[in-house]
Amino acid sequence: MARTGAGDEAVRAAVQRHALAHPVWGHRKVCALVRHDGIAVSEASVLRIMHELGLCCRPDQKERRQLTTKGR
């Protein structure tokens, strides 16, 4: 069920503004900035909006270092 309303549009605009200004920041930091702007929003809502707008950055997919079986 999609939410509509003026409040949701204000949240969406704030999330988009902060996410585009800082493209490598995740949803938690964007959520903190939106809250700092005075808009009450949950992290889950920010994550959902970022996914819908295609603004989620992929986490680093670094390979884990394999320990040798011989030891050091």
Buried (B, 14 or more C-beta within 10 A) or exposed (E): EEEEEEEBEBBBEBBBBBBEEEEEBBBEBBBBBBBEEEBEBEBEBBBBBBEEEEBBEEEEEEEEEEEEEEEE
